[in-house]
């Protein structure tokens, strides 16, 4: 039998550093008001002894669990197949890791999962929540509001009643769509179509509005609803070619949709960009650079969106515990988009 070595205590850290237990606790738990030489002595003692703070005890002092829930309102089959989510999660993870906080991933496979997520958030397991890919009829915002958990949303929330202050990070979806469509018109294209995203999401609605800003009096048959997936892009492109065989340009709501549209155009013998020019949205390199031909698209900084979401939440948490230097911050951050020209348009 082997004897398990006892874990070093906070008292041992304080004794090694030559400070009081209260001072050692403030340093370990990230408190203010300790002189830098003492901070260095405590940190050195922690490293020498291999001290690991007891999370339960630390939470009593800091009122923080150092854990954040990331709630994605999509089934796991969609989340793990779409590079968008991987990029956003990478940005979130980098920011949380830099602040020694853990990421807890929660997915909603179906309606039954919403209540489960609501119960988990209300149970005090995490400090806050980052929520994205919401649909307009989604009950999650109400459940999260009822749980009283600080929250930052990815994408502009769909409610407009002004009753709730929503902190969110989004891209300029409407402006990016306008730039894409203007580029197609500038190429001399006259039958410009749009394959939308899922229209129960604000990003898809904003991109459709951007298309209409430029092509306001376009044939309604040139707009076909998709769902942000390659299969949806294929289905919509087939429908477009049946409705409007003379279509000469397509603005797709995202890169995955565009990839599906390109496959159908190739199957039908339509040359891209000679016969039909195609533009996507996102600039996800694993998709945009590997389509045939490489995809002209609107770039949004997806990883930066995730990083900013986490940063806004952490700042809000600091403000709630009265940490020095924390402020309210903006209610919404909208990042710019840029058109990236490749071969398809």
Backbone torsions as a table, in degrees:
resi	resn	phi	psi	omega
1	UNK	NA	144.1	178.1
2	UNK	-111.0	145.8	-179.8
3	UNK	-91.1	126.1	179.6
4	UNK	-75.2	129.2	180.0
5	UNK	-68.9	138.8	179.6
6	UNK	-69.7	143.9	179.7
7	UNK	-74.3	140.1	177.1
8	UNK	-63.7	143.3	-177.5
9	UNK	-101.6	168.1	175.9
10	UNK	-63.6	-34.1	177.1
11	UNK	-62.2	-38.7	179.0
12	UNK	-66.4	-38.3	177.0
13	UNK	-62.7	-45.7	-179.5
14	UNK	-61.5	-42.9	180.0
15	UNK	-65.2	-42.1	-179.7
16	UNK	-64.6	-37.2	-177.7
17	UNK	-83.1	-14.9	-178.7
18	UNK	73.1	36.2	178.9
19	UNK	-129.7	171.7	176.4
20	UNK	-73.5	161.3	177.8
21	UNK	-62.0	-38.4	-179.5
22	UNK	-61.7	-41.0	178.9
23	UNK	-66.0	-44.7	178.1
24	UNK	-59.4	-39.9	-179.7
25	UNK	-64.4	-43.3	-180.0
26	UNK	-61.6	-41.2	-179.7
27	UNK	-67.0	-47.6	-177.5
28	UNK	-62.8	-35.3	-176.0
29	UNK	-96.0	11.0	174.3
30	UNK	75.9	23.9	179.5
31	UNK	-76.9	166.9	179.9
32	UNK	-98.7	175.1	170.6
33	UNK	85.6	15.7	177.7
34	UNK	-111.7	131.2	-179.1
35	UNK	-63.7	145.9	-173.0
36	UNK	-57.2	-41.3	178.5
37	UNK	-59.9	-37.2	178.6
38	UNK	-71.1	-37.4	177.0
39	UNK	-58.3	-44.9	-179.5
40	UNK	-63.5	-40.4	179.5
41	UNK	-64.5	-40.6	179.6
42	UNK	-67.5	-43.5	179.8
43	UNK	-62.8	-38.8	178.0
44	UNK	-65.1	-40.7	178.5
45	UNK	-64.2	-40.7	177.8
46	UNK	-59.1	-45.0	-178.7
47	UNK	-67.5	-43.3	-178.1
48	UNK	-65.9	-37.5	-177.3
49	UNK	-88.5	-14.1	-176.0
50	UNK	68.9	36.3	-177.1
51	UNK	-72.1	133.7	175.1
52	UNK	-120.8	120.1	-177.9
53	UNK	-61.6	144.0	173.1
54	UNK	-76.1	118.2	-171.8
55	UNK	-63.2	-39.0	-179.5
56	UNK	-63.5	-44.5	179.0
57	UNK	-67.1	-38.5	-179.8
58	UNK	-64.0	-37.3	-179.8
59	UNK	-64.5	-34.2	177.9
60	UNK	-62.9	-34.6	-178.9
61	UNK	-80.2	-47.9	-172.0
62	UNK	-90.2	-15.6	-173.0
63	UNK	59.9	28.6	179.4
64	UNK	-131.3	146.0	176.6
65	UNK	-99.0	-9.0	-177.0
66	UNK	55.3	39.8	176.6
67	UNK	-143.7	139.7	-178.6
68	UNK	-128.6	131.5	176.3
69	UNK	-83.4	132.3	172.0
70	UNK	-109.0	112.6	-175.0
71	UNK	-106.4	118.2	178.1
72	UNK	-111.8	119.3	-174.7
73	UNK	-83.1	54.6	179.7
74	UNK	-145.3	155.3	174.7
75	UNK	-70.7	157.6	-175.8
76	UNK	-63.2	-29.7	179.0
77	UNK	-61.6	-35.2	178.1
78	UNK	-77.2	-43.8	-175.1
79	UNK	-61.3	-44.9	-174.5
80	UNK	-84.3	-5.6	178.0
81	UNK	-101.1	-15.9	-173.9
82	UNK	-106.2	117.2	-178.9
83	UNK	-61.2	-20.9	178.6
84	UNK	-54.8	-45.8	-176.1
85	UNK	-69.2	-36.9	178.4
86	UNK	-62.9	-41.5	179.8
87	UNK	-66.0	-42.5	-179.4
88	UNK	-68.2	-40.2	177.7
89	UNK	-64.8	-34.0	178.4
90	UNK	-64.4	-43.0	177.6
91	UNK	-63.2	-42.6	178.4
92	UNK	-62.9	-47.6	-177.1
93	UNK	-60.9	-41.9	179.5
94	UNK	-60.2	-44.2	-177.8
95	UNK	-69.8	-42.2	179.3
96	UNK	-65.8	-41.9	179.5
97	UNK	-61.4	-39.6	179.5
98	UNK	-63.8	-20.9	178.9
99	UNK	-111.4	20.9	174.3
100	UNK	56.2	42.3	178.6
101	UNK	-121.5	147.8	-175.8
102	UNK	-95.6	149.8	177.1
103	UNK	-101.5	126.5	175.8
104	UNK	-114.2	113.3	-174.4
105	UNK	-90.3	126.4	179.0
106	UNK	-124.7	125.3	179.5
107	UNK	-114.0	154.2	178.5
108	UNK	-117.1	100.4	-179.4
109	UNK	-73.0	-33.5	-179.1
110	UNK	-159.6	-177.5	-175.7
111	UNK	-60.6	-32.4	-179.7
112	UNK	-63.3	-25.6	-178.1
113	UNK	-74.7	-21.0	-178.0
114	UNK	-63.2	-45.2	179.5
115	UNK	-63.7	-38.1	178.1
116	UNK	-62.0	-45.4	178.9
117	UNK	-62.8	-42.7	178.7
118	UNK	-60.4	-42.6	179.1
119	UNK	-64.9	-40.9	-179.4
120	UNK	-63.2	-44.7	-178.7
121	UNK	-67.2	-37.1	179.6
122	UNK	-73.1	-14.6	-175.5
123	UNK	-79.9	-0.3	176.5
124	UNK	76.1	26.8	-179.1
125	UNK	-85.6	-21.8	-174.6
126	UNK	-132.9	162.2	179.5
127	UNK	-81.8	-28.9	-177.5
128	UNK	-169.4	-176.8	-176.2
129	UNK	-136.8	143.7	171.0
130	UNK	-114.8	122.9	-170.4
131	UNK	-126.6	128.8	175.6
132	UNK	-146.5	171.3	-174.2
133	UNK	64.5	38.0	178.1
134	UNK	-71.8	148.9	172.8
135	UNK	-108.1	154.0	-168.8
136	UNK	-61.6	-30.3	-179.5
137	UNK	-98.0	17.0	-174.4
138	UNK	-72.9	130.5	178.1
139	UNK	-78.5	-6.5	-175.4
140	UNK	-57.1	-44.9	-179.3
141	UNK	-56.3	-41.3	179.3
142	UNK	-66.5	-41.3	178.8
143	UNK	-63.8	-41.2	-179.8
144	UNK	-68.1	-41.1	177.2
145	UNK	-60.1	-42.1	178.4
146	UNK	-65.5	-30.0	179.3
147	UNK	-74.5	-16.4	178.9
148	UNK	69.6	30.0	-176.6
149	UNK	-97.5	129.9	174.0
150	UNK	-55.3	133.7	-170.9
151	UNK	-140.0	142.0	169.4
152	UNK	-123.8	134.4	-177.7
153	UNK	-101.0	142.5	171.0
154	UNK	-92.5	112.1	-174.1
155	UNK	98.8	149.4	179.0
156	UNK	-64.8	124.7	179.1
157	UNK	-63.5	155.1	-173.9
158	UNK	-87.7	-7.6	179.5
159	UNK	-87.4	145.1	-178.0
160	UNK	-131.2	25.3	-175.8
161	UNK	-83.3	-9.0	179.0
162	UNK	74.3	-0.2	-176.6
163	UNK	-76.6	-24.9	-178.3
164	UNK	-123.3	133.8	175.6
165	UNK	-83.7	116.4	-178.9
166	UNK	-107.9	126.3	172.9
167	UNK	-91.9	127.4	-175.5
168	UNK	-148.6	161.7	173.1
169	UNK	-125.9	131.4	-178.3
170	UNK	-144.7	172.3	171.5
171	UNK	-107.9	163.8	179.2
172	UNK	-77.6	75.5	-175.9
173	UNK	-62.5	-43.1	-177.1
174	UNK	-68.8	-45.3	179.3
175	UNK	-64.8	-39.1	177.9
176	UNK	-64.2	-39.2	177.7
177	UNK	-65.0	-42.5	178.2
178	UNK	-58.5	-44.4	-178.8
179	UNK	-62.6	-40.4	179.6
180	UNK	-62.8	-46.8	-176.6
181	UNK	-69.6	-38.9	176.4
182	UNK	-60.8	-36.6	177.6
183	UNK	-63.2	-42.7	179.6
184	UNK	-64.2	-43.2	178.2
185	UNK	-63.7	-39.1	179.1
186	UNK	-64.7	-22.1	176.2
187	UNK	-79.8	-2.6	-179.8
188	UNK	91.9	11.2	179.9
189	UNK	-78.6	136.0	-175.5
190	UNK	-114.8	-17.2	178.8
191	UNK	-116.9	74.9	-174.6
192	UNK	-92.1	122.9	-178.8
193	UNK	-107.0	163.1	176.2
194	UNK	-132.6	125.9	169.3
195	UNK	-99.2	113.5	-174.4
196	UNK	-77.7	169.5	165.4
197	UNK	-86.8	-168.2	176.9
198	UNK	-67.4	117.3	-171.1
199	UNK	-78.1	6.5	168.9
200	UNK	-94.8	15.9	174.9
201	UNK	-124.5	138.5	-172.4
202	UNK	-64.3	-31.8	180.0
203	UNK	-62.5	-40.7	178.9
204	UNK	-67.1	-41.2	178.8
205	UNK	-63.3	-43.7	-179.9
206	UNK	-63.7	-39.1	179.5
207	UNK	-69.6	-36.1	174.6
208	UNK	-64.6	-41.8	178.1
209	UNK	-62.3	-39.3	176.9
210	UNK	-62.9	-40.1	175.3
211	UNK	-60.1	-45.4	-177.6
212	UNK	-70.1	-27.7	176.2
213	UNK	-57.4	-35.6	-178.4
214	UNK	-93.3	-38.8	-173.9
215	UNK	-113.7	48.3	-171.6
216	UNK	-55.0	-38.7	-176.3
217	UNK	-102.9	24.4	-178.4
218	UNK	-69.2	156.6	175.4
219	UNK	-56.0	123.0	179.1
220	UNK	-56.1	-25.8	179.2
221	UNK	-67.3	-12.4	179.5
222	UNK	-84.5	-0.1	176.4
223	UNK	-112.8	120.9	179.8
224	UNK	-127.8	135.5	-177.3
225	UNK	-79.1	131.6	172.6
226	UNK	-115.6	-159.9	-176.8
227	UNK	-145.8	22.4	179.2
228	UNK	71.8	15.2	-179.8
229	UNK	-119.3	159.1	175.5
230	UNK	-59.1	-41.2	179.7
231	UNK	-63.0	-39.3	177.4
232	UNK	-64.8	-36.7	176.8
233	UNK	-65.6	-40.5	177.8
234	UNK	-63.0	-48.6	-177.9
235	UNK	-60.6	-45.2	-178.2
236	UNK	-67.5	-37.5	-179.3
237	UNK	-66.7	-38.9	177.3
238	UNK	-62.8	-42.3	179.4
239	UNK	-64.2	-40.2	178.7
240	UNK	-61.2	-45.5	-177.8
241	UNK	-66.3	-30.6	176.7
242	UNK	-72.5	-42.2	-178.9
243	UNK	-72.3	-46.6	-170.9
244	UNK	-132.9	77.2	-176.6
245	UNK	-63.1	-15.2	179.8
246	UNK	-93.2	11.6	178.4
247	UNK	-56.1	134.7	-179.3
248	UNK	-123.3	4.9	176.1
249	UNK	-159.9	147.0	179.2
250	UNK	-135.6	125.8	167.6
251	UNK	-101.1	114.5	-179.0
252	UNK	-97.4	145.7	-172.6
253	UNK	-67.7	-22.3	172.3
254	UNK	-156.5	174.3	-175.2
255	UNK	-66.1	-36.4	179.9
256	UNK	-65.0	-42.1	175.6
257	UNK	-59.9	-44.0	179.5
258	UNK	-62.1	-38.0	-179.7
259	UNK	-63.4	-38.9	176.3
260	UNK	-66.7	-40.6	178.4
261	UNK	-62.9	-41.0	179.6
262	UNK	-61.9	-38.3	179.5
263	UNK	-62.4	-42.8	-178.9
264	UNK	-68.0	-41.5	178.5
265	UNK	-60.6	-40.3	178.6
266	UNK	-65.0	-43.0	178.9
267	UNK	-60.4	-37.2	-177.0
268	UNK	-86.3	3.4	177.8
269	UNK	77.5	18.0	177.4
270	UNK	-88.0	124.9	-178.9
271	UNK	-81.4	136.5	177.6
272	UNK	-116.3	122.4	9.5
273	UNK	-98.3	4.8	-172.6
274	UNK	-57.1	-51.3	-179.1
275	UNK	-88.6	-44.0	-178.1
276	UNK	-135.7	121.7	174.5
277	UNK	-87.8	143.4	-176.3
278	UNK	-132.3	133.9	174.8
279	UNK	-128.1	137.5	175.9
280	UNK	-105.7	-162.2	179.0
281	UNK	-150.5	130.8	175.7
282	UNK	131.1	-46.6	-170.2
283	UNK	58.6	53.9	172.1
284	UNK	-83.7	109.9	-170.8
285	UNK	-57.9	-38.0	177.9
286	UNK	-60.4	-19.5	178.9
287	UNK	-102.7	-55.3	-168.9
288	UNK	-63.8	-34.1	-178.4
289	UNK	-86.2	-10.2	-175.2
290	UNK	-111.3	-0.3	174.5
291	UNK	-72.4	166.1	179.8
292	UNK	-121.3	104.3	0.3
293	UNK	-81.7	170.0	176.8
294	UNK	-53.7	143.8	-164.5
295	UNK	-92.8	126.6	164.5
296	UNK	-73.1	134.7	-171.8
297	UNK	-156.3	165.8	175.8
298	UNK	-94.4	122.7	-177.2
299	UNK	-88.8	127.3	165.3
300	UNK	-119.7	143.7	-176.5
301	UNK	-84.9	88.0	-173.2
302	UNK	-66.5	-43.1	179.9
303	UNK	-63.8	-40.0	178.5
304	UNK	-65.3	-35.2	175.7
305	UNK	-58.9	-44.9	178.2
306	UNK	-63.0	-42.6	-179.9
307	UNK	-62.6	-43.1	-179.8
308	UNK	-66.9	-38.9	176.5
309	UNK	-56.2	-49.6	-179.4
310	UNK	-64.1	-40.7	-179.8
311	UNK	-62.9	-42.2	178.1
312	UNK	-63.8	-40.0	179.1
313	UNK	-65.9	-45.9	-179.7
314	UNK	-61.7	-38.0	177.7
315	UNK	-65.1	-39.5	177.7
316	UNK	-64.3	-40.6	179.0
317	UNK	-64.1	-40.6	177.3
318	UNK	-62.0	-40.6	179.9
319	UNK	-63.1	-38.9	-177.5
320	UNK	-67.3	-27.6	178.0
321	UNK	-99.8	10.7	174.3
322	UNK	73.3	28.0	-178.8
323	UNK	-72.3	139.5	-178.0
324	UNK	-59.8	137.1	174.8
325	UNK	88.1	-7.1	179.8
326	UNK	-84.0	145.5	177.5
327	UNK	-139.3	177.8	-176.6
328	UNK	-65.8	-37.9	-178.6
329	UNK	72.5	173.0	-177.4
330	UNK	-75.6	153.8	176.4
331	UNK	-74.1	-36.0	-179.4
332	UNK	-142.0	142.7	176.9
333	UNK	-121.5	126.0	178.9
334	UNK	-117.3	116.9	-177.4
335	UNK	-87.2	146.6	179.2
336	UNK	-72.2	160.5	175.8
337	UNK	-121.1	160.4	178.2
338	UNK	-139.9	147.3	176.7
339	UNK	-83.9	126.8	178.3
340	UNK	-108.9	114.2	-176.1
341	UNK	-89.9	126.0	171.7
342	UNK	-124.0	-135.7	-171.5
343	UNK	-94.7	-27.1	-166.9
344	UNK	-73.2	-13.5	178.0
345	UNK	-162.3	NA	NA
